[in-house]
């Protein structure tokens, strides 16, 4: 059972498709604006902004959109000041733990919407601290394990990565959040093709689920992802990779 990292790759491809609809760009721009508001408009001195910009570039967000988002944050910034990061904790079908990252200008509205989406799709909202302990916040770079070996990725260790994990047909390069950017740069300079690279909440342990439960969970995650305030959804499930491929297809 090793489908979690496969899901990360599927999510990355889905994000690119979503970007063509423009909806993802709105979320990415909001994160850039808030990061610029909090730490300034220079990504070299603002790691949060650098990561937000890189994520936007990965989704092929136009340069002009990125620059406008930075300017909103470093200018008057009235829209940026009203947003706050919120982390919701809960459970999905099969008892899968969920961490839901949101950026909202109305905590009560977003909390109510998240609770409704969870309850409607076989989940529930938990109390703060109820599932966060099941995850580690890490930089995770996903690479095709059929194309590359662990030896090919040792340059990542030299650049500051903590570990390289094998998960079915993918490899995960694990870093401290602050080391993601230099490790990514080292791999790209070496010509390594990356499937995804992001700071994420990586589950310490995973719950094995069957195909029916996975289908219900994917529907819930899709509904959450479609919400304007929700940024990322993290889950500690494990399922056969071919099941995920069928559900994503």
C-alpha positions as CSV (number, residue, x, y, z in Angstrom):
1,X,0.0,0.0,0.0
2,X,1.8,3.2,-1.1
3,X,-0.5,5.7,-2.8
4,X,0.1,8.9,-0.8
5,X,3.0,10.2,-2.8
6,X,1.2,9.2,-6.0
7,X,-1.6,11.4,-4.8
8,X,0.8,14.3,-4.5
9,X,1.8,13.9,-8.1
10,X,-1.9,13.7,-9.2
11,X,-2.7,16.8,-7.2
12,X,0.2,18.7,-8.9
13,X,-1.1,17.7,-12.3
14,X,-4.7,18.7,-11.3
15,X,-3.4,22.0,-10.1
16,X,-2.0,22.8,-13.6
17,X,-5.4,21.9,-15.1
18,X,-7.2,24.0,-12.5
19,X,-4.9,26.9,-13.3
20,X,-6.2,27.0,-16.9
21,X,-9.6,27.8,-15.4
22,X,-8.0,30.7,-13.6
23,X,-9.4,29.7,-10.2
24,X,-6.1,28.5,-8.8
25,X,-4.4,31.8,-9.9
26,X,-6.7,33.6,-7.5
27,X,-5.7,31.5,-4.6
28,X,-2.0,31.7,-5.5
29,X,-2.1,35.5,-5.9
30,X,-3.8,35.8,-2.5
31,X,-0.9,33.9,-0.8
32,X,1.7,36.0,-2.6
33,X,0.0,39.2,-1.5
34,X,-0.2,38.1,2.1
35,X,3.4,36.9,2.2
36,X,4.6,40.2,0.7
37,X,2.5,42.2,3.2
38,X,4.0,40.2,6.1
39,X,7.6,40.1,5.1
40,X,8.2,42.5,2.2
41,X,8.4,42.2,-1.5
42,X,11.9,40.8,-1.9
43,X,11.8,37.0,-2.2
44,X,15.5,36.8,-1.3
45,X,14.8,38.1,2.1
46,X,11.3,36.6,2.5
47,X,11.2,32.8,2.3
48,X,7.4,32.6,2.5
49,X,7.1,34.9,-0.5
50,X,9.8,32.9,-2.4
51,X,7.8,29.7,-1.9
52,X,4.6,31.4,-2.9
53,X,6.1,32.7,-6.0
54,X,7.7,29.4,-6.9
55,X,4.3,27.6,-6.4
56,X,2.7,30.2,-8.8
57,X,5.4,29.6,-11.4
58,X,4.9,25.8,-11.1
59,X,1.3,26.4,-12.0
60,X,2.4,28.6,-15.0
61,X,1.0,31.7,-13.5
62,X,1.9,34.7,-15.7
63,X,4.7,36.9,-14.5
64,X,2.4,40.0,-14.6
65,X,0.0,38.3,-12.2
66,X,2.7,37.5,-9.8
67,X,4.1,41.1,-9.9
68,X,0.7,42.6,-9.3
69,X,0.1,40.3,-6.3
70,X,3.4,41.4,-4.8
71,X,2.5,45.1,-5.4
72,X,-0.8,44.6,-3.6
73,X,1.0,43.3,-0.6
74,X,3.7,46.0,-0.5
75,X,1.4,48.9,-1.4
76,X,-1.6,49.9,0.5
77,X,-2.3,46.3,1.1
78,X,-5.8,46.8,2.4
79,X,-7.0,43.5,1.0
80,X,-4.0,41.6,2.3
81,X,-4.3,42.9,5.8
82,X,-7.8,41.4,6.2
83,X,-6.7,37.8,5.5
84,X,-5.5,35.3,8.1
85,X,-4.2,31.8,7.9
86,X,-6.4,29.2,9.6
87,X,-5.7,25.4,10.0
88,X,-8.8,23.2,10.4
89,X,-8.5,19.7,11.8
90,X,-11.0,16.9,11.2
91,X,-11.7,13.5,9.9
92,X,-12.8,12.1,6.5
93,X,-14.4,8.8,5.5
94,X,-12.7,5.8,7.1
95,X,-11.4,7.9,10.0
96,X,-8.7,9.5,7.8
97,X,-7.2,12.5,9.5
98,X,-7.4,15.8,7.6
99,X,-5.5,19.0,8.0
100,X,-7.2,21.8,5.9
101,X,-5.2,25.0,5.3
102,X,-7.3,28.1,4.6
103,X,-6.7,31.8,4.0
104,X,-9.8,33.7,4.9
105,X,-11.1,37.2,5.6
106,X,-14.0,35.8,7.6
107,X,-13.1,33.0,10.0
108,X,-16.7,32.3,11.0
109,X,-17.9,31.9,7.3
110,X,-15.0,29.7,6.3
111,X,-15.3,27.5,9.5
112,X,-19.0,27.1,8.9
113,X,-18.4,26.1,5.2
114,X,-15.7,23.6,6.1
115,X,-17.8,22.0,8.8
116,X,-20.7,21.7,6.3
117,X,-18.6,20.2,3.6
118,X,-17.1,17.6,6.0
119,X,-20.4,16.5,7.4
120,X,-22.1,16.3,4.0
121,X,-19.4,14.0,2.7
122,X,-18.9,11.6,5.6
123,X,-16.5,13.6,7.7
124,X,-16.4,15.7,10.8
125,X,-14.6,18.8,12.1
126,X,-12.4,18.2,15.1
127,X,-11.0,20.3,17.9
128,X,-7.7,22.2,17.5
129,X,-4.9,19.7,18.2
130,X,-7.1,16.6,17.5
131,X,-5.1,15.4,14.5
132,X,-2.2,17.9,13.9
133,X,0.1,15.7,16.0
134,X,-0.2,13.0,13.3
135,X,1.7,15.2,10.8
136,X,5.1,16.8,10.4
137,X,5.5,20.0,8.5
138,X,8.2,19.3,5.9
139,X,9.5,20.3,2.5
140,X,8.7,17.4,0.2
141,X,10.1,17.0,-3.4
142,X,8.6,14.1,-5.4
143,X,10.6,12.5,-8.1
144,X,9.8,9.6,-10.5
145,X,11.3,6.5,-8.9
146,X,11.3,4.6,-12.2
147,X,13.3,7.3,-13.9
148,X,15.8,8.0,-11.0
149,X,17.4,6.1,-8.2
150,X,18.3,7.2,-4.7
151,X,21.9,7.5,-5.8
152,X,20.9,10.1,-8.4
153,X,19.4,12.2,-5.7
154,X,22.3,12.2,-3.2
155,X,23.1,15.7,-4.4
156,X,20.0,16.7,-2.4
157,X,21.6,15.5,0.8
158,X,24.6,17.6,0.1
159,X,22.4,20.6,-0.4
160,X,20.7,20.2,3.0
161,X,18.0,17.5,2.6
162,X,17.2,15.3,5.6
163,X,16.3,12.1,3.9
164,X,15.2,10.3,0.7
165,X,12.2,8.0,1.1
166,X,10.9,5.4,-1.4
167,X,7.2,5.2,-1.8
168,X,6.1,2.7,-4.5
169,X,7.2,4.1,-7.8
170,X,8.1,7.6,-6.5
171,X,11.0,9.0,-4.4
172,X,10.5,11.7,-1.8
173,X,13.2,14.1,-0.9
174,X,12.5,15.4,2.6
175,X,13.8,18.7,3.9
176,X,13.2,21.3,6.6
177,X,10.7,23.8,5.3
178,X,13.4,26.5,5.1
179,X,15.7,24.2,3.1
180,X,13.2,23.4,0.3
181,X,14.3,26.2,-2.0
182,X,18.1,25.4,-2.1
183,X,17.5,21.7,-2.3
184,X,15.1,22.1,-5.2
185,X,17.6,24.4,-6.9
186,X,20.4,21.8,-6.5
187,X,18.3,19.0,-8.0
188,X,17.1,21.2,-10.9
189,X,20.7,22.3,-11.6
190,X,21.6,18.6,-11.8
191,X,18.9,18.1,-14.4
192,X,16.6,16.1,-12.2
193,X,12.9,16.4,-13.3
194,X,10.6,17.1,-10.4
195,X,7.0,16.0,-10.2
196,X,6.2,18.4,-7.3
197,X,8.0,20.4,-4.6
198,X,6.2,22.0,-1.7
199,X,6.1,22.6,2.0
200,X,3.4,20.3,3.2
201,X,2.1,18.4,6.2
202,X,3.4,14.9,5.8
203,X,1.7,12.1,7.8
204,X,3.8,10.3,10.4
205,X,1.6,7.2,10.0
206,X,-1.1,6.3,7.4
207,X,-4.4,4.6,7.5
208,X,-5.0,1.9,4.8
209,X,-8.3,2.4,3.1
210,X,-10.1,0.4,0.3
211,X,-11.3,1.7,-3.0
212,X,-14.8,2.6,-1.9
213,X,-13.5,4.7,1.0
214,X,-10.9,6.2,-1.3
215,X,-13.6,7.3,-3.7
216,X,-15.6,9.0,-1.0
217,X,-12.4,10.7,0.4
218,X,-11.4,12.0,-3.1
219,X,-14.9,13.5,-3.5
220,X,-14.6,15.2,-0.2
221,X,-11.1,16.6,-1.0
222,X,-12.3,17.8,-4.4
223,X,-15.2,19.7,-2.7
224,X,-12.8,21.2,-0.2
225,X,-10.3,22.2,-2.9
226,X,-13.1,24.0,-4.8
227,X,-13.8,26.3,-1.9
228,X,-12.2,29.7,-2.6
229,X,-10.7,30.0,1.0
230,X,-9.2,26.5,1.1
231,X,-5.6,26.3,0.0
232,X,-4.3,22.8,0.7
233,X,-5.8,19.6,2.1
234,X,-3.6,17.0,3.8
235,X,-4.6,13.5,4.7
236,X,-3.0,10.4,6.3
237,X,-4.5,7.8,4.0
238,X,-2.7,5.0,2.2
239,X,-4.1,3.1,-0.8
240,X,-2.9,1.2,-3.8
241,X,-1.4,3.6,-6.4
242,X,-3.5,2.0,-9.2
243,X,-6.7,2.8,-7.3
244,X,-5.7,6.5,-7.2
245,X,-5.0,6.4,-10.9
246,X,-8.4,5.0,-11.7
247,X,-10.1,7.6,-9.4
248,X,-8.1,10.5,-10.9
249,X,-8.8,9.3,-14.4
